[in-house]
C-alpha cells in the first residue's frame, strides 16, 4: 500500500470519528472527569486511613499526588493506545460478508485496517493535547516525576508502538468471527483484562512482586503501565529501550499468530455472511 | 397483571429459543463476565494489600458489596440491556409504531420483550459469587438483615433501570444516543465503589439526583449496620421518584416522536 493511500484512509477515518463533535467532546469530558474523580475519592480515602493507622504517606512507591497524576496520565494515554471501542470492525465485516469488497481494493486488508485504526485514534491525540494544555497550569508536578521533553518524546514513540501492539492483539481475536457468530464480547474481554493486567486500573507496583515479574513477561504492561511511567519520567532511557524490545518481540509473535489464524479463517470464508 | 405475566412468559420462550441459535456467543458472554468478575474482585484484593479498611469496610465486606453489584449488573444485562440496545434504533427508524399500537404499555413492551437468555448464566454465576462472599463473612448476618438486603438490592435494580431509560429518552429530540450513552456508562462506574469514599456535593448528588450509590452500596450497608429505617426509606423514596421521572420523561418523549425515520 502506498503511503499516500495509507494517509488518505487514516484521514478519512479521523474525520468520521469526529463527525459527532458534541458527542465526541462530551464523551471525552465524561471519561476523563469520571476517570479522575473516582480514583481521587478512592485513593484519598485509602491514603487517609493508611496515614492514620501506620503514618505512611506512600503506597506502592506513590504519594497521593503522584498516584492521582498516574491516573490522569493513564486515562489520557490509554485512549490513544486503545482507540474507540470496536473500532476495528473486522469481526462485523467477516460476519456480514463485507470482507469481500476489500478483495477489489488496491490495498492489503491488514494495512487498510491499521490505517483506519490509526485514524480513529487521531481525535484522541487531539483530546490528550487539549486536556494536558488545560491541566498543566492547574496541576503541581510531584517531585517523584521528572517530566521533560525527552520523557514526552520517548513516551510518544512508546504509545505509538503500544497502539500497534493493541491492534495486533485484537486482530487474531477479531478473526475468531470466521468460526463464531458474534465476537463483540471478546473486544470487551480484552479491554477489561488489559486494563487490569496492563496498569490501566491500578499501577502495577501495587501488585505482589511475583505478579509484577510474571506480568512483565506478558504484553499487557507495555500497553499502559510502561508508557505512562515513561511519560511521567519514572523510567530511564535504558528501561525504555528494554520495554520497546519486549514489545517488539510480542508484536512479531502476535503478527505471526494473527497471520496464521487469518489464513485458516479465510479458507472458511464464504462471502455471503454467516 | 395476568396479561403482562403471560406476555412475559412468551418473551422468555422466544428469547431462549433465539439464544440457542448463537451457542458460541452464549459461551463468550459467560467467559466475558467471568473475566469482568475476576477483574473487579482482583482490583479489591490488590487494594486491600495496602490498607486494612476502605471507607470503613474490610475486604470481606467490600467483597460482598462488589458481588451484590454483580447481581444487579447481571439482572440488568439479562432483563433490560438488550432492550435498551434496541430502543434507540426503534425510535430512530420509526419502528416504535408497532409497540405504540399494542394493547399494553409501550414502555413495558420495549423494556422487557427481549430477555437475554445468554446472560442468564451470568446471573446464576453472580448470585453464586454473592453467596460465596456472604459465606466468607465472619460477622453477624441475621435473616432480617439478609431479607432487607435482598429487597433493597431489587430496589437498586429498579433505580438502575429507571436511570437507563432516562438516559435513552433524549433520543426523541437528539436522534443520537452517543453522548447520553457514554454519560450513563461513565456514571455507572460510581456504583461500583463504596458510597462512603465520596464526600461533599458529589456524595449528595450520588445519593439523590444521580442515585448511583443507592444501587448496591446502600443495600450492602444494611447488612453491616442493621435495619436502619432511614436507609430503607431513602432508597425506596428515590426508587419511586426515579420511576415517576422515567414514566413522565417517556411520555414527554412520545409526544416528540414523529414516527418518521431519521
Interface residues (C-beta under 8 A of the other chain):
Chain A: X20 X22 X23 X24 X26 X27 X30 X31 X33 X34 X37 X38 X41 X42 X44 X45 X46 X49 X50 X53 X59 X60 X179 X180 X181 X182 X183 X185 X186 X188 X189 X192 X193 X195 X196 X201 X202 X206 X207 X208
Chain B: X22 X24 X25 X28 X29 X31 X32 X35 X36 X39 X42 X43 X46 X47 X49 X50 X51 X52 X53 X54 X55 X176 X178 X179 X182 X183 X186 X187 X189 X190 X193 X196 X197 X198 X199 X202
